[in-house]
Amino acid sequence: MEKCLYENSCTVSQLHLTDVNQKKKDWFYYLSKKEKKLIEDNQVEVFFKKGENLAKQGSFSSYALFLTNGLVKTYVENQHETLILKIIPGNNFIGLPLLFEENNVFPYSVTAYVDSTAKLIDINIFKKIIKENNKFSYEIIKLLSLNTVLLYGRFFCFEKKQSYGRLADILLCISNNIYKNIEFELALSRKELGELAGMSYESVIRILKKFKEDNLIEEKNNHIKIINKDKLAQISQLG
């Protein structure tokens, strides 16, 4: 089955999330014992409640952010509008572009969708390791490249697809890459789904109702089960 460029692209880690039966990728695998100890000695682990900001767009940061567990969104905003860029599950780096900026400013905001835990690593220590450890820096470059490809695909389909295709994309993405299950508790509100899919709150409610009537999904009190994944994927592709 042919895949849309946008399919599953709402998460930064599409190609790094391993099969459900495999262990998560160890991002620190290529570090020496000395480098691991250096990071351990220069980091703090912070708990963030649902709705709390992990980072604010345009703010100065003295740390690199690694999401240990939970679920967050990254987004850009102005006084009137918000555009969600990605949904990011645990075991992922966040805000990598700031590592290559002289002023260490976050390019976007980060907010917890659910209770989450993150490690705040001293940014100077992290930069030092990237400069000195070629294998580790190569993994970081690969992740940055992947992020770029996913954003290209996301915004291409965001512009070209109709509302039904965009919402089908989101549901498939959440099922495949976030929860890795056809049945899950949706952490996003209808308003947040609308922001992610680029549509109104009312449109999300209407389309979810249509998906239920067509026996594509079951939905009750934010508990969702995808019944006909192939048909939902077809809607995603046709847009």
N, C-alpha and C positions, 0 to 999 in steps of 0.2 A: 504493500500500500504506500502510495506516494505521500510524502510529508510536506506540509507547508513550512516555509522558513520560520514562521512564528511559532509553530507547534512546540509546546513545552518550553518556550523561551522566557517565561516570566520568572524563572529561577536562574540565578547566576551560575548554578552548578550543574547544568543539564548533562554535560559529558563527564563530570567528576563524581556525580552521585552513582555509586556502584550498584550492582544488582542487589535486590532486596536480601538475597541469601549470603551476600558477601559483607566483609567488614568495611566500614567507612574508610575513605582515603586518609592516610596519616600524612598531613601536610608537613610535619616536622621530621619525616623519615630521613631526609638527607642531611640533617644537622649532626654535627659531632657531639659527643658527650659534653664537651666544653661549651659549645654553642647552646645546647639545650639548657645547661645550667645557667648560662648567662641570661637567657630569656626568663627562666624561672625566677631568677633573682631580681629581675627588672620588670615585673608584671604584677597586676592585681586582678582578681576576679570579682566582677560586679554583677549583682542580680538586678534585673530590670522588670518592673511590673508591666502588665499589659497596658499599652497606651503611653508608656514612658519613652522619652527620646534618648537614644543612645548617642546621637550626634545631631548637630544642627547645621544646615547649609550655610556656608560662609564663615563658620566659626573656626578658630585656630585649634589645632589638635597637637598634643605632645605625645600621642600614643598611636600605635597601630591597633586596629580592632579585629579581634577574632571571636566570632560567635560560636560558643561552645555548644549550646543547645537552645532550642526555642524556634521562633519564626518572626522575621522582621520584614518591613518594607523599606525600600529606598525611594526617595521622591525629590523632585525639584518643585519649587513653589515661588509665587510672588504674592502680592497683597490680595489677589482675587482668585487665583487658580492654583491647583495642585496636579502634577502629573507623576503618577507612580511609574518608576522605572523597572523595578524587579521585586520579586518576593524571594527572600533568602532563608533557607533552613539552617539548622545548626551544622557545625563542622565546616565553617566557611569564613574566609577573610572578607572584610567589608571596608570600602573606602581606599582601595589600593592606589588609585591615582594620586592621592595626597602625598604618597611616599616619594613621588617624583616632582613635587612642587617645592620650590624654595621656601615658600611661606607656610607650608603645611596646613592648608585650609581645606576643610571638607567640601567636596563638590556637590553634595546633596545631603538631605536630612535622612535620618534613620530612626524609625519608631517600631516598638515591639507590638506585634499582633497578639502575642500570647506572652505569658511570663517567660523570660529568657535570661540566659547567663552568658556573659562575654568576658574575655580576657583583654585587658588593656596593657599592651606591651610598649615599653619605652621606644619611641619612634627612632631615636638615634641609635639605639642598640639594634633595632630591626634593620635599619638602613645599613649599618655596619656589616651585618651578616649577609645581606643581599649583595653587597659589594665584594665580599670576600669568599662567598660560597657559590661557585658557579652552578652546581646542580640545583641548589635551592632557588637561586635567582631565575633559573630556566623554568622551574615550575610556576613561579610567580608571573613570569612573562607569558607563559601559556595561558594562565588564568585570565590575565588582562586581555589577551587576544580573543579568548573565548567570549568574554564579556562584550567586546566590540561586535563580534559576529552575531551574538544573540540580540543585541540592541538593533542592529541593522534589520534582522529578520522580524523582530517585534514591531518596529515602526513601519516597515513595509506593509505587513499584514494589517496593522492598526489603521493605516490609511486606506487600504484597498478592500477590506472586508466589511460586510454589513453586520449589524448588531448580533444576529443569530450566530454567525460564524465566530465573532469575537468572544461571545460568552461561552460557546462550545470549546474554544481554545483554552479559556481560563479553567473551565472545569476539568478538562483533560490534563492540563498542566498540573493542577493541584493534585489530581488523582495519581498521575504517573510519577511526578518528581518530588512532591512534598510528602504525601502520606503513603505512596506506593501501595495503594489499595483502592478498589472500586467503591469502598464504603468508608466514610470518614465523617468526623465532626468538623464542620466548616468554621474556621476561626474568624472569617471575614464577615462583616455585616453586609447587608444589601447595598448600602451606600458605598462601602469599600470595594465591593465587586464592581459597582458601576464606575468608580474611579479607575479601577484597573483595566476595565474593558472599554472605557471611553464612552459611557452612555449614562443616561439618567437612572436614578433610583427606581422610578416607575417602569422604565424599560426592562430592568433586571427582573423585577417582580413578574411582569407580563411574560417574558421569555421563559423564565423558570416554570411558570404555570403551563406554558405551551409544551415544554419539554416533558413535564409530568403527564399531561393529557396524551401525549404521543408515546408514552411508556418508554421514554429514553432514560429517565431518572426517577427515583423515589426521593421525596424530601419532606422532612417534618422536624420542626424545631432545630434547624441548622444541621440535622443529621442527613447526609446525602448518600445515596447509593446509585451508582451508574448501572443501569440495566442493559442498555444497548450501546456498548462502547463503539462498535463499528459504525452504527448510524450517526452517533455523535461526532465521530471522526470525519465522516463524510460531510456533515454540515460544516465542520471546521474547514475542510479543504475547499468546499464550494463557496464558503463565505456568505 
